[in-house]
Amino acid sequence: MTVKQDSAIFCNHGPKGWQARDKGELAGLRLAVKDLFTVQGHKNSAGNPEWFRQALAATETSDSVNKLMMQACQFVGFTHTDELAYSLEGNNHHYGAAQNPKLAGHSCGGSSMGSAAAIAADLADIGLGTDTGGSIRVPASYCGLYGIRPSHGVISVQGLLPLAPAFDTTGWLTNSAELLSMVGNVLLPKQPIYKVEELLVCQSLFDLVEPELANALSNKLDEIVPYFAKVREFDIADTGILDELADAFRILQGREIARTHEQWLTSLSPDFSAHFAPAISARFEMALALTAAEEAQAKKVQQRWQKVMQQLTSSSALFLPTTPTVAPKLGADTSALRAKILTLTAMAGLSGAAQVHLPDISIPVDSNLPAQNDSESLAPYGYSLLMAANSDRTLLNLACDLSK
């Protein structure tokens, strides 16, 4: 199967080749949209056939899609997502797992898998997606793309089918930092832009990734350090909190999901497990079983983490790994990997901070894997920069500067 034939990238439903205007800041650029954003007159599946069966055609277009279309994007299609966006795997039980165009036989990551695959395969220029627990950042890392999870609440989620509203964000993926910033100019509100003088580094975060990747990150860090006037250690004086982030996020996200989807899930007959992949079903069952006491304890962890994050200012950025590994092989058991990923992605999720992934690192792949060319012998990786909430435009400017 070639990438262009990969049915796990684009949905069959939804508009194709729609262009609302001829002139605009993004004129003619191809827009692939995760199947969670509404378009007037069309239904969404949210990655689940039963959801699609019950859905009604949208009465309005989501705010983010509308803004991009008003800048003359060409809508090339809805893209597949993991079911209800409740996975980082990039594998839909009903519609398939999109092949990673940058690393054959490996995952794109999720849940914005179709949007990521479309950009990586040059089937679109802008991939609109969502990021609750890493659904932009993980595919960006696995597919070698630029991606942003904006500050929580800074971009309207009107017309976005929710997963966990307290953590849901509208994000996007591109093949260049410049285009990532151009999309930000359309979607983000006006914000002051500062020069980032200080880079924060936390050596403990390097311990969360495989040794080969930690070495690559250290080399990249050495490359970018001269850009900054000052480099200092990101102090996590709250000993042990990194070990608590993933579970705190799991609980808080799960309680949000239960509040958002319990009524629909319990309405499904004979029970909702029949309508989902086993791993997704188990995740929903876990979410529905969480207690208020567990949520209260997780909120205390969140508050402690937010105090740690107060070290970030409008002129400082934190350097960190985006994911603990390169893209896993398709079909691999990633259940243990999920918690490791959440430790990294929850840093922004629990604090509402802005995070950008830069795909400036490649790693030699397993020598046992066949490679058709030199590029296929390298796995995409990269790194992230994280800034305080409402520093999104400053962060995008920084990404552009470092990518020149």
C-alpha positions as YAML, in Angstrom:
chain: A
units: angstrom
residues:
- id: 1
  name: MET
  ca: [0.00, 0.00, 0.00]
- id: 2
  name: THR
  ca: [1.40, 3.39, -0.95]
- id: 3
  name: VAL
  ca: [0.88, 6.41, 1.24]
- id: 4
  name: LYS
  ca: [-1.52, 7.98, -1.26]
- id: 5
  name: GLN
  ca: [-3.70, 4.84, -1.04]
- id: 6
  name: ASP
  ca: [-3.67, 4.74, 2.75]
- id: 7
  name: SER
  ca: [-7.34, 4.78, 3.69]
- id: 8
  name: ALA
  ca: [-6.43, 5.43, 7.34]
- id: 9
  name: ILE
  ca: [-5.44, 9.04, 6.54]
- id: 10
  name: PHE
  ca: [-8.56, 10.68, 5.08]
- id: 11
  name: CYS
  ca: [-12.20, 10.02, 5.95]
- id: 12
  name: ASN
  ca: [-14.68, 9.20, 3.20]
- id: 13
  name: HIS
  ca: [-17.16, 11.76, 4.52]
- id: 14
  name: GLY
  ca: [-16.81, 15.52, 4.59]
- id: 15
  name: PRO
  ca: [-16.00, 18.19, 1.99]
- id: 16
  name: LYS
  ca: [-13.20, 17.73, -0.54]
- id: 17
  name: GLY
  ca: [-11.53, 20.53, -2.48]
- id: 18
  name: TRP
  ca: [-13.59, 23.24, -0.76]
- id: 19
  name: GLN
  ca: [-12.17, 26.76, -0.97]
- id: 20
  name: ALA
  ca: [-14.22, 29.61, 0.47]
- id: 21
  name: ARG
  ca: [-12.05, 32.46, -0.88]
- id: 22
  name: ASP
  ca: [-9.39, 33.03, -3.51]
- id: 23
  name: LYS
  ca: [-7.25, 35.53, -1.61]
- id: 24
  name: GLY
  ca: [-5.85, 35.46, 1.90]
- id: 25
  name: GLU
  ca: [-2.76, 34.94, 4.02]
- id: 26
  name: LEU
  ca: [-2.89, 31.18, 3.41]
- id: 27
  name: ALA
  ca: [-4.13, 31.25, -0.18]
- id: 28
  name: GLY
  ca: [-4.13, 27.84, -1.83]
- id: 29
  name: LEU
  ca: [-2.53, 25.98, 1.06]
- id: 30
  name: ARG
  ca: [-4.06, 22.55, 1.56]
- id: 31
  name: LEU
  ca: [-5.83, 22.08, 4.89]
- id: 32
  name: ALA
  ca: [-6.39, 18.63, 6.42]
- id: 33
  name: VAL
  ca: [-8.76, 18.69, 9.40]
- id: 34
  name: LYS
  ca: [-9.07, 16.17, 12.20]
- id: 35
  name: ASP
  ca: [-12.55, 14.66, 12.23]
- id: 36
  name: LEU
  ca: [-13.52, 16.46, 15.43]
- id: 37
  name: PHE
  ca: [-14.03, 19.94, 13.96]
- id: 38
  name: THR
  ca: [-17.47, 20.76, 12.63]
- id: 39
  name: VAL
  ca: [-18.15, 21.96, 9.10]
- id: 40
  name: GLN
  ca: [-21.65, 23.23, 8.36]
- id: 41
  name: GLY
  ca: [-23.76, 20.64, 6.56]
- id: 42
  name: HIS
  ca: [-21.46, 17.72, 7.36]
- id: 43
  name: LYS
  ca: [-21.27, 15.02, 10.03]
- id: 44
  name: ASN
  ca: [-18.28, 14.03, 12.15]
- id: 45
  name: SER
  ca: [-17.38, 10.51, 13.23]
- id: 46
  name: ALA
  ca: [-14.90, 11.39, 16.00]
- id: 47
  name: GLY
  ca: [-13.21, 8.16, 14.91]
- id: 48
  name: ASN
  ca: [-16.17, 5.97, 15.86]
- id: 49
  name: PRO
  ca: [-18.87, 4.52, 13.54]
- id: 50
  name: GLU
  ca: [-21.58, 4.58, 16.21]
- id: 51
  name: TRP
  ca: [-20.88, 8.24, 16.91]
- id: 52
  name: PHE
  ca: [-21.16, 8.92, 13.18]
- id: 53
  name: ARG
  ca: [-24.41, 6.94, 12.92]
- id: 54
  name: GLN
  ca: [-26.03, 9.04, 15.64]
- id: 55
  name: ALA
  ca: [-24.52, 12.36, 14.57]
- id: 56
  name: LEU
  ca: [-26.46, 15.14, 12.91]
- id: 57
  name: ALA
  ca: [-25.02, 17.40, 10.24]
- id: 58
  name: ALA
  ca: [-23.38, 20.42, 11.85]
- id: 59
  name: THR
  ca: [-25.32, 23.67, 11.80]
- id: 60
  name: GLU
  ca: [-22.16, 25.78, 11.86]
- id: 61
  name: THR
  ca: [-18.48, 25.56, 11.03]
- id: 62
  name: SER
  ca: [-15.98, 25.47, 13.89]
- id: 63
  name: ASP
  ca: [-14.26, 28.74, 14.65]
- id: 64
  name: SER
  ca: [-10.75, 27.53, 13.81]
- id: 65
  name: VAL
  ca: [-11.75, 25.98, 10.49]
- id: 66
  name: ASN
  ca: [-13.70, 29.09, 9.58]
- id: 67
  name: LYS
  ca: [-10.74, 31.39, 10.30]
- id: 68
  name: LEU
  ca: [-8.42, 29.28, 8.15]
- id: 69
  name: MET
  ca: [-10.93, 29.06, 5.31]
- id: 70
  name: MET
  ca: [-11.39, 32.83, 5.40]
- id: 71
  name: GLN
  ca: [-7.66, 33.06, 4.65]
- id: 72
  name: ALA
  ca: [-8.21, 31.03, 1.45]
- id: 73
  name: CYS
  ca: [-7.06, 27.58, 2.52]
- id: 74
  name: GLN
  ca: [-8.21, 24.65, 0.41]
- id: 75
  name: PHE
  ca: [-10.02, 22.06, 2.52]
- id: 76
  name: VAL
  ca: [-8.75, 18.68, 1.30]
- id: 77
  name: GLY
  ca: [-10.60, 16.47, 3.76]
- id: 78
  name: PHE
  ca: [-11.40, 15.29, 7.24]
- id: 79
  name: THR
  ca: [-8.66, 13.08, 8.69]
- id: 80
  name: HIS
  ca: [-8.97, 10.01, 10.86]
- id: 81
  name: THR
  ca: [-8.45, 10.16, 14.61]
- id: 82
  name: ASP
  ca: [-8.14, 7.54, 17.29]
- id: 83
  name: GLU
  ca: [-11.59, 6.93, 18.77]
- id: 84
  name: LEU
  ca: [-12.91, 10.10, 20.41]
- id: 85
  name: ALA
  ca: [-9.24, 11.20, 20.51]
- id: 86
  name: TYR
  ca: [-8.66, 9.04, 23.61]
- id: 87
  name: SER
  ca: [-5.35, 7.51, 22.53]
- id: 88
  name: LEU
  ca: [-1.79, 8.45, 21.63]
- id: 89
  name: GLU
  ca: [-1.21, 5.30, 19.58]
- id: 90
  name: GLY
  ca: [-2.36, 6.36, 16.11]
- id: 91
  name: ASN
  ca: [-4.45, 3.26, 15.48]
- id: 92
  name: ASN
  ca: [-8.18, 3.26, 14.89]
- id: 93
  name: HIS
  ca: [-9.93, -0.07, 15.51]
- id: 94
  name: HIS
  ca: [-12.47, 0.68, 12.78]
- id: 95
  name: TYR
  ca: [-10.55, 2.65, 10.15]
- id: 96
  name: GLY
  ca: [-6.99, 1.39, 10.55]
- id: 97
  name: ALA
  ca: [-3.57, 2.72, 11.53]
- id: 98
  name: ALA
  ca: [-2.03, 5.30, 9.22]
- id: 99
  name: GLN
  ca: [1.44, 4.32, 7.99]
- id: 100
  name: ASN
  ca: [4.20, 6.71, 9.01]
- id: 101
  name: PRO
  ca: [5.32, 8.32, 5.72]
- id: 102
  name: LYS
  ca: [8.70, 9.17, 7.25]
- id: 103
  name: LEU
  ca: [9.41, 5.72, 8.70]
- id: 104
  name: ALA
  ca: [7.83, 2.74, 6.94]
- id: 105
  name: GLY
  ca: [6.25, 0.16, 9.20]
- id: 106
  name: HIS
  ca: [6.04, 2.52, 12.15]
- id: 107
  name: SER
  ca: [3.24, 4.43, 13.85]
- id: 108
  name: CYS
  ca: [2.26, 8.04, 13.19]
- id: 109
  name: GLY
  ca: [1.18, 8.48, 16.78]
- id: 110
  name: GLY
  ca: [-2.20, 9.77, 17.84]
- id: 111
  name: SER
  ca: [-4.69, 10.88, 18.20]
- id: 112
  name: SER
  ca: [-4.20, 13.38, 15.34]
- id: 113
  name: MET
  ca: [-2.79, 10.56, 13.19]
- id: 114
  name: GLY
  ca: [-4.51, 11.38, 9.91]
- id: 115
  name: SER
  ca: [-3.55, 15.04, 10.00]
- id: 116
  name: ALA
  ca: [0.07, 14.14, 10.77]
- id: 117
  name: ALA
  ca: [0.24, 11.49, 8.05]
- id: 118
  name: ALA
  ca: [-1.26, 13.90, 5.51]
- id: 119
  name: ILE
  ca: [1.44, 16.51, 6.19]
- id: 120
  name: ALA
  ca: [4.27, 13.98, 6.32]
- id: 121
  name: ALA
  ca: [3.13, 12.49, 2.99]
- id: 122
  name: ASP
  ca: [2.76, 15.93, 1.37]
- id: 123
  name: LEU
  ca: [-0.97, 15.44, 0.90]
- id: 124
  name: ALA
  ca: [-1.65, 18.67, 2.81]
- id: 125
  name: ASP
  ca: [0.25, 21.72, 4.01]
- id: 126
  name: ILE
  ca: [-1.56, 22.40, 7.30]
- id: 127
  name: GLY
  ca: [-2.85, 19.69, 9.59]
- id: 128
  name: LEU
  ca: [-5.45, 20.93, 12.05]
- id: 129
  name: GLY
  ca: [-5.75, 18.74, 15.11]
- id: 130
  name: THR
  ca: [-6.28, 18.69, 18.83]
- id: 131
  name: ASP
  ca: [-3.99, 18.15, 21.79]
- id: 132
  name: THR
  ca: [-5.36, 17.11, 25.16]
- id: 133
  name: GLY
  ca: [-2.66, 14.76, 26.41]
- id: 134
  name: GLY
  ca: [-0.18, 14.95, 23.53]
- id: 135
  name: SER
  ca: [-2.19, 14.37, 20.36]
- id: 136
  name: ILE
  ca: [-0.29, 17.01, 18.36]
- id: 137
  name: ARG
  ca: [3.08, 16.70, 20.05]
- id: 138
  name: VAL
  ca: [3.41, 12.92, 19.78]
- id: 139
  name: PRO
  ca: [2.59, 12.72, 16.03]
- id: 140
  name: ALA
  ca: [4.90, 15.69, 15.42]
- id: 141
  name: SER
  ca: [7.74, 13.80, 17.09]
- id: 142
  name: TYR
  ca: [7.05, 10.50, 15.33]
- id: 143
  name: CYS
  ca: [6.52, 12.02, 11.87]
- id: 144
  name: GLY
  ca: [9.22, 14.70, 11.89]
- id: 145
  name: LEU
  ca: [6.86, 17.68, 11.81]
- id: 146
  name: TYR
  ca: [6.55, 21.06, 13.48]
- id: 147
  name: GLY
  ca: [3.63, 21.10, 15.88]
- id: 148
  name: ILE
  ca: [2.16, 23.32, 18.56]
- id: 149
  name: ARG
  ca: [-0.02, 22.72, 21.56]
- id: 150
  name: PRO
  ca: [-1.10, 26.31, 22.37]
- id: 151
  name: SER
  ca: [-1.75, 27.68, 25.83]
- id: 152
  name: HIS
  ca: [-4.97, 26.24, 27.19]
- id: 153
  name: GLY
  ca: [-7.94, 28.45, 26.36]
- id: 154
  name: VAL
  ca: [-6.08, 30.83, 24.06]
- id: 155
  name: ILE
  ca: [-7.81, 29.53, 20.91]
- id: 156
  name: SER
  ca: [-11.56, 29.05, 20.66]
- id: 157
  name: VAL
  ca: [-12.81, 25.46, 20.79]
- id: 158
  name: GLN
  ca: [-16.23, 26.44, 19.41]
- id: 159
  name: GLY
  ca: [-17.30, 23.66, 17.07]
- id: 160
  name: LEU
  ca: [-14.75, 21.19, 18.42]
- id: 161
  name: LEU
  ca: [-16.09, 17.89, 19.71]
- id: 162
  name: PRO
  ca: [-14.65, 17.70, 23.24]
- id: 163
  name: LEU
  ca: [-12.69, 14.98, 24.97]
- id: 164
  name: ALA
  ca: [-11.71, 16.64, 28.27]
- id: 165
  name: PRO
  ca: [-12.54, 20.37, 28.12]
- id: 166
  name: ALA
  ca: [-10.19, 21.37, 30.96]
- id: 167
  name: PHE
  ca: [-7.27, 20.16, 28.83]
- id: 168
  name: ASP
  ca: [-8.48, 20.27, 25.20]
- id: 169
  name: THR
  ca: [-6.58, 22.58, 22.85]
- id: 170
  name: THR
  ca: [-6.68, 23.27, 19.12]
- id: 171
  name: GLY
  ca: [-3.24, 22.61, 17.63]
- id: 172
  name: TRP
  ca: [-1.69, 22.25, 14.20]
- id: 173
  name: LEU
  ca: [1.11, 20.55, 12.28]
- id: 174
  name: THR
  ca: [3.26, 21.74, 9.37]
- id: 175
  name: ASN
  ca: [6.50, 20.94, 7.57]
- id: 176
  name: SER
  ca: [8.11, 24.29, 8.44]
- id: 177
  name: ALA
  ca: [8.40, 26.62, 11.41]
- id: 178
  name: GLU
  ca: [7.50, 29.53, 9.16]
- id: 179
  name: LEU
  ca: [4.16, 28.02, 8.18]
- id: 180
  name: LEU
  ca: [3.50, 26.98, 11.78]
- id: 181
  name: SER
  ca: [3.86, 30.66, 12.70]
- id: 182
  name: MET
  ca: [1.73, 31.83, 9.77]
- id: 183
  name: VAL
  ca: [-1.14, 29.66, 10.98]
- id: 184
  name: GLY
  ca: [-0.62, 31.11, 14.45]
- id: 185
  name: ASN
  ca: [-1.04, 34.59, 13.00]
- id: 186
  name: VAL
  ca: [-4.53, 33.53, 11.91]
- id: 187
  name: LEU
  ca: [-5.67, 31.53, 14.94]
- id: 188
  name: LEU
  ca: [-3.97, 33.19, 17.90]
- id: 189
  name: PRO
  ca: [-5.14, 36.41, 19.56]
- id: 190
  name: LYS
  ca: [-2.83, 39.40, 19.72]
- id: 191
  name: GLN
  ca: [-0.06, 38.89, 22.27]
- id: 192
  name: PRO
  ca: [3.08, 40.85, 23.17]
- id: 193
  name: ILE
  ca: [6.20, 39.29, 21.65]
- id: 194
  name: TYR
  ca: [9.37, 39.14, 23.72]
- id: 195
  name: LYS
  ca: [12.94, 38.16, 23.00]
- id: 196
  name: VAL
  ca: [13.65, 34.88, 24.74]
- id: 197
  name: GLU
  ca: [16.83, 35.51, 26.70]
- id: 198
  name: GLU
  ca: [16.94, 32.47, 28.95]
- id: 199
  name: LEU
  ca: [16.93, 28.73, 28.26]
- id: 200
  name: LEU
  ca: [16.03, 26.42, 31.11]
- id: 201
  name: VAL
  ca: [17.34, 22.86, 31.17]
- id: 202
  name: CYS
  ca: [16.36, 20.00, 33.47]
- id: 203
  name: GLN
  ca: [18.75, 17.06, 33.39]
- id: 204
  name: SER
  ca: [16.16, 14.86, 35.11]
- id: 205
  name: LEU
  ca: [14.06, 14.99, 31.95]
- id: 206
  name: PHE
  ca: [16.86, 13.43, 29.91]
- id: 207
  name: ASP
  ca: [16.59, 10.39, 32.19]
- id: 208
  name: LEU
  ca: [13.05, 9.82, 30.89]
- id: 209
  name: VAL
  ca: [14.22, 8.93, 27.37]
- id: 210
  name: GLU
  ca: [16.33, 6.17, 25.87]
- id: 211
  name: PRO
  ca: [20.12, 6.74, 26.20]
- id: 212
  name: GLU
  ca: [20.69, 7.18, 22.46]
- id: 213
  name: LEU
  ca: [18.00, 9.85, 22.38]
- id: 214
  name: ALA
  ca: [19.38, 11.57, 25.48]
- id: 215
  name: ASN
  ca: [22.75, 11.85, 23.73]
- id: 216
  name: ALA
  ca: [21.11, 13.32, 20.63]
- id: 217
  name: LEU
  ca: [19.22, 15.82, 22.77]
- id: 218
  name: SER
  ca: [22.42, 16.86, 24.53]
- id: 219
  name: ASN
  ca: [24.09, 17.47, 21.16]
- id: 220
  name: LYS
  ca: [21.14, 19.56, 19.98]
- id: 221
  name: LEU
  ca: [21.19, 21.51, 23.23]
- id: 222
  name: ASP
  ca: [24.85, 22.36, 22.64]
- id: 223
  name: GLU
  ca: [23.91, 23.66, 19.17]
- id: 224
  name: ILE
  ca: [21.19, 26.04, 20.32]
- id: 225
  name: VAL
  ca: [22.72, 27.30, 23.59]
- id: 226
  name: PRO
  ca: [24.64, 30.15, 21.84]
- id: 227
  name: TYR
  ca: [21.31, 31.69, 20.80]
- id: 228
  name: PHE
  ca: [20.43, 32.48, 24.42]
- id: 229
  name: ALA
  ca: [21.96, 35.07, 26.73]
- id: 230
  name: LYS
  ca: [21.63, 32.77, 29.73]
- id: 231
  name: VAL
  ca: [21.21, 29.06, 30.41]
- id: 232
  name: ARG
  ca: [20.26, 27.75, 33.83]
- id: 233
  name: GLU
  ca: [18.94, 24.63, 35.51]
- id: 234
  name: PHE
  ca: [15.17, 24.25, 35.74]
- id: 235
  name: ASP
  ca: [14.85, 23.55, 39.44]
- id: 236
  name: ILE
  ca: [12.40, 20.84, 40.42]
- id: 237
  name: ALA
  ca: [12.77, 21.17, 44.17]
- id: 238
  name: ASP
  ca: [9.51, 19.26, 44.65]
- id: 239
  name: THR
  ca: [11.27, 15.89, 44.79]
- id: 240
  name: GLY
  ca: [9.39, 13.06, 43.13]
- id: 241
  name: ILE
  ca: [6.75, 15.16, 41.40]
- id: 242
  name: LEU
  ca: [7.82, 14.02, 37.93]
- id: 243
  name: ASP
  ca: [6.82, 10.50, 38.96]
- id: 244
  name: GLU
  ca: [3.35, 11.77, 39.86]
- id: 245
  name: LEU
  ca: [2.52, 13.80, 36.75]
- id: 246
  name: ALA
  ca: [1.28, 11.00, 34.49]
- id: 247
  name: ASP
  ca: [-1.10, 9.55, 37.05]
- id: 248
  name: ALA
  ca: [-2.40, 12.96, 38.09]
- id: 249
  name: PHE
  ca: [-3.10, 13.81, 34.47]
- id: 250
  name: ARG
  ca: [-4.74, 10.42, 33.87]
- id: 251
  name: ILE
  ca: [-7.12, 11.00, 36.76]
- id: 252
  name: LEU
  ca: [-7.99, 14.63, 36.01]
- id: 253
  name: GLN
  ca: [-8.44, 13.93, 32.32]
- id: 254
  name: GLY
  ca: [-10.50, 10.83, 33.11]
- id: 255
  name: ARG
  ca: [-12.86, 12.73, 35.39]
- id: 256
  name: GLU
  ca: [-13.33, 15.37, 32.70]
- id: 257
  name: ILE
  ca: [-14.04, 12.68, 30.12]
- id: 258
  name: ALA
  ca: [-16.57, 11.04, 32.42]
- id: 259
  name: ARG
  ca: [-18.40, 14.32, 32.92]
- id: 260
  name: THR
  ca: [-18.38, 14.97, 29.18]
- id: 261
  name: HIS
  ca: [-19.27, 11.54, 27.77]
- id: 262
  name: GLU
  ca: [-20.85, 9.41, 30.51]
- id: 263
  name: GLN
  ca: [-24.41, 10.02, 29.37]
- id: 264
  name: TRP
  ca: [-23.65, 8.99, 25.79]
- id: 265
  name: LEU
  ca: [-21.51, 6.01, 26.79]
- id: 266
  name: THR
  ca: [-24.12, 4.59, 29.15]
- id: 267
  name: SER
  ca: [-26.82, 5.02, 26.50]
- id: 268
  name: LEU
  ca: [-25.10, 2.57, 24.17]
- id: 269
  name: SER
  ca: [-26.61, -0.90, 24.01]
- id: 270
  name: PRO
  ca: [-25.93, -3.56, 25.13]
- id: 271
  name: ASP
  ca: [-22.88, -1.80, 26.57]
- id: 272
  name: PHE
  ca: [-20.36, 0.66, 25.20]
- id: 273
  name: SER
  ca: [-17.47, -1.82, 25.11]
- id: 274
  name: ALA
  ca: [-18.94, -3.39, 21.98]
- id: 275
  name: HIS
  ca: [-18.47, -0.12, 20.09]
- id: 276
  name: PHE
  ca: [-14.79, 0.54, 20.87]
- id: 277
  name: ALA
  ca: [-11.39, -1.07, 20.58]
- id: 278
  name: PRO
  ca: [-10.61, -3.01, 23.78]
- id: 279
  name: ALA
  ca: [-7.93, -0.53, 24.92]
- id: 280
  name: ILE
  ca: [-10.22, 2.47, 24.38]
- id: 281
  name: SER
  ca: [-13.13, 0.73, 26.08]
- id: 282
  name: ALA
  ca: [-10.94, -0.09, 29.09]
- id: 283
  name: ARG
  ca: [-9.85, 3.54, 29.26]
- id: 284
  name: PHE
  ca: [-13.47, 4.74, 29.33]
- id: 285
  name: GLU
  ca: [-14.31, 2.17, 32.02]
- id: 286
  name: MET
  ca: [-11.39, 3.47, 34.07]
- id: 287
  name: ALA
  ca: [-12.56, 7.06, 33.62]
- id: 288
  name: LEU
  ca: [-16.11, 6.26, 34.73]
- id: 289
  name: ALA
  ca: [-14.81, 4.47, 37.84]
- id: 290
  name: LEU
  ca: [-12.65, 7.35, 39.09]
- id: 291
  name: THR
  ca: [-13.77, 9.02, 42.33]
- id: 292
  name: ALA
  ca: [-14.01, 12.58, 43.56]
- id: 293
  name: ALA
  ca: [-11.40, 11.75, 46.21]
- id: 294
  name: GLU
  ca: [-8.93, 10.64, 43.53]
- id: 295
  name: GLU
  ca: [-9.62, 13.83, 41.61]
- id: 296
  name: ALA
  ca: [-9.01, 15.99, 44.68]
- id: 297
  name: GLN
  ca: [-5.66, 14.31, 45.30]
- id: 298
  name: ALA
  ca: [-4.66, 14.72, 41.64]
- id: 299
  name: LYS
  ca: [-5.55, 18.41, 41.80]
- id: 300
  name: LYS
  ca: [-3.05, 18.81, 44.64]
- id: 301
  name: VAL
  ca: [-0.35, 17.37, 42.38]
- id: 302
  name: GLN
  ca: [-1.44, 19.76, 39.63]
- id: 303
  name: GLN
  ca: [-1.18, 22.73, 41.99]
- id: 304
  name: ARG
  ca: [2.29, 21.64, 43.09]
- id: 305
  name: TRP
  ca: [3.37, 21.36, 39.46]
- id: 306
  name: GLN
  ca: [1.98, 24.79, 38.64]
- id: 307
  name: LYS
  ca: [4.20, 26.23, 41.38]
- id: 308
  name: VAL
  ca: [7.23, 24.56, 39.77]
- id: 309
  name: MET
  ca: [6.26, 26.05, 36.42]
- id: 310
  name: GLN
  ca: [6.24, 29.57, 37.84]
- id: 311
  name: GLN
  ca: [9.96, 29.61, 37.04]
- id: 312
  name: LEU
  ca: [8.99, 30.24, 33.42]
- id: 313
  name: THR
  ca: [8.69, 33.90, 32.43]
- id: 314
  name: SER
  ca: [7.75, 35.64, 29.20]
- id: 315
  name: SER
  ca: [11.43, 35.65, 28.21]
- id: 316
  name: SER
  ca: [12.41, 32.09, 29.17]
- id: 317
  name: ALA
  ca: [11.86, 28.70, 27.55]
- id: 318
  name: LEU
  ca: [12.29, 25.15, 28.82]
- id: 319
  name: PHE
  ca: [14.14, 22.63, 26.64]
- id: 320
  name: LEU
  ca: [12.69, 19.11, 26.93]
- id: 321
  name: PRO
  ca: [12.15, 15.82, 25.10]
- id: 322
  name: THR
  ca: [8.80, 15.57, 23.35]
- id: 323
  name: THR
  ca: [8.55, 11.78, 23.51]
- id: 324
  name: PRO
  ca: [10.61, 9.11, 25.29]
- id: 325
  name: THR
  ca: [11.13, 7.09, 22.09]
- id: 326
  name: VAL
  ca: [11.01, 7.40, 18.32]
- id: 327
  name: ALA
  ca: [7.90, 6.06, 16.58]
- id: 328
  name: PRO
  ca: [7.15, 2.48, 17.66]
- id: 329
  name: LYS
  ca: [6.51, -0.22, 15.07]
- id: 330
  name: LEU
  ca: [2.94, -0.65, 13.92]
- id: 331
  name: GLY
  ca: [1.21, -3.26, 16.03]
- id: 332
  name: ALA
  ca: [3.67, -2.97, 18.92]
- id: 333
  name: ASP
  ca: [2.30, -3.08, 22.45]
- id: 334
  name: THR
  ca: [2.49, 0.55, 23.57]
- id: 335
  name: SER
  ca: [0.54, 0.27, 26.83]
- id: 336
  name: ALA
  ca: [3.63, 0.83, 28.99]
- id: 337
  name: LEU
  ca: [4.85, 3.61, 26.71]
- id: 338
  name: ARG
  ca: [1.68, 5.65, 27.27]
- id: 339
  name: ALA
  ca: [2.52, 6.46, 30.91]
- id: 340
  name: LYS
  ca: [6.05, 7.48, 29.96]
- id: 341
  name: ILE
  ca: [4.71, 9.80, 27.27]
- id: 342
  name: LEU
  ca: [2.20, 11.36, 29.66]
- id: 343
  name: THR
  ca: [4.96, 12.23, 32.12]
- id: 344
  name: LEU
  ca: [6.41, 14.52, 29.44]
- id: 345
  name: THR
  ca: [3.19, 15.80, 27.88]
- id: 346
  name: ALA
  ca: [1.51, 16.48, 31.24]
- id: 347
  name: MET
  ca: [4.08, 19.17, 31.97]
- id: 348
  name: ALA
  ca: [2.21, 21.51, 29.63]
- id: 349
  name: GLY
  ca: [-1.16, 19.86, 30.11]
- id: 350
  name: LEU
  ca: [-1.32, 20.38, 33.87]
- id: 351
  name: SER
  ca: [0.00, 23.94, 33.69]
- id: 352
  name: GLY
  ca: [-1.80, 25.24, 30.59]
- id: 353
  name: ALA
  ca: [1.55, 26.18, 29.04]
- id: 354
  name: ALA
  ca: [2.41, 26.49, 25.35]
- id: 355
  name: GLN
  ca: [4.67, 23.88, 23.75]
- id: 356
  name: VAL
  ca: [6.23, 23.59, 20.29]
- id: 357
  name: HIS
  ca: [7.92, 20.53, 18.79]
- id: 358
  name: LEU
  ca: [10.87, 21.10, 16.45]
- id: 359
  name: PRO
  ca: [11.87, 18.08, 14.30]
- id: 360
  name: ASP
  ca: [15.58, 18.88, 14.20]
- id: 361
  name: ILE
  ca: [16.90, 15.50, 15.35]
- id: 362
  name: SER
  ca: [17.02, 12.18, 13.48]
- id: 363
  name: ILE
  ca: [18.07, 8.83, 14.92]
- id: 364
  name: PRO
  ca: [19.45, 5.79, 13.02]
- id: 365
  name: VAL
  ca: [16.81, 3.07, 12.95]
- id: 366
  name: ASP
  ca: [17.17, -0.60, 13.77]
- id: 367
  name: SER
  ca: [19.69, -2.06, 11.34]
- id: 368
  name: ASN
  ca: [17.37, -5.04, 10.81]
- id: 369
  name: LEU
  ca: [14.78, -2.82, 9.15]
- id: 370
  name: PRO
  ca: [14.87, -2.51, 5.34]
- id: 371
  name: ALA
  ca: [15.62, 0.99, 4.06]
- id: 372
  name: GLN
  ca: [14.83, 2.07, 0.50]
- id: 373
  name: ASN
  ca: [16.95, 5.20, 0.76]
- id: 374
  name: ASP
  ca: [19.12, 7.13, 3.22]
- id: 375
  name: SER
  ca: [16.18, 9.09, 4.65]
- id: 376
  name: GLU
  ca: [14.39, 5.86, 5.54]
- id: 377
  name: SER
  ca: [17.37, 4.74, 7.63]
- id: 378
  name: LEU
  ca: [16.74, 7.65, 10.00]
- id: 379
  name: ALA
  ca: [13.86, 7.92, 12.43]
- id: 380
  name: PRO
  ca: [12.40, 11.40, 13.06]
- id: 381
  name: TYR
  ca: [12.71, 12.66, 16.61]
- id: 382
  name: GLY
  ca: [13.30, 16.31, 17.60]
- id: 383
  name: TYR
  ca: [12.74, 18.24, 20.81]
- id: 384
  name: SER
  ca: [10.32, 20.64, 22.46]
- id: 385
  name: LEU
  ca: [10.38, 24.16, 23.81]
- id: 386
  name: LEU
  ca: [7.84, 25.04, 26.47]
- id: 387
  name: MET
  ca: [6.89, 28.55, 27.56]
- id: 388
  name: ALA
  ca: [4.53, 30.12, 30.06]
- id: 389
  name: ALA
  ca: [0.85, 30.38, 29.13]
- id: 390
  name: ASN
  ca: [-0.02, 33.15, 26.68]
- id: 391
  name: SER
  ca: [3.51, 33.23, 25.24]
- id: 392
  name: ASP
  ca: [2.41, 31.43, 22.07]
- id: 393
  name: ARG
  ca: [3.49, 34.05, 19.53]
- id: 394
  name: THR
  ca: [6.85, 34.49, 21.27]
- id: 395
  name: LEU
  ca: [7.31, 30.71, 21.19]
- id: 396
  name: LEU
  ca: [6.51, 30.52, 17.48]
- id: 397
  name: ASN
  ca: [8.99, 33.32, 16.76]
- id: 398
  name: LEU
  ca: [11.62, 31.43, 18.74]
- id: 399
  name: ALA
  ca: [10.93, 28.25, 16.76]
- id: 400
  name: CYS
  ca: [11.40, 30.18, 13.52]
- id: 401
  name: ASP
  ca: [14.69, 31.68, 14.71]
- id: 402
  name: LEU
  ca: [16.09, 28.32, 15.80]
- id: 403
  name: SER
  ca: [15.06, 26.64, 12.55]
- id: 404
  name: LYS
  ca: [16.90, 29.06, 10.26]
...
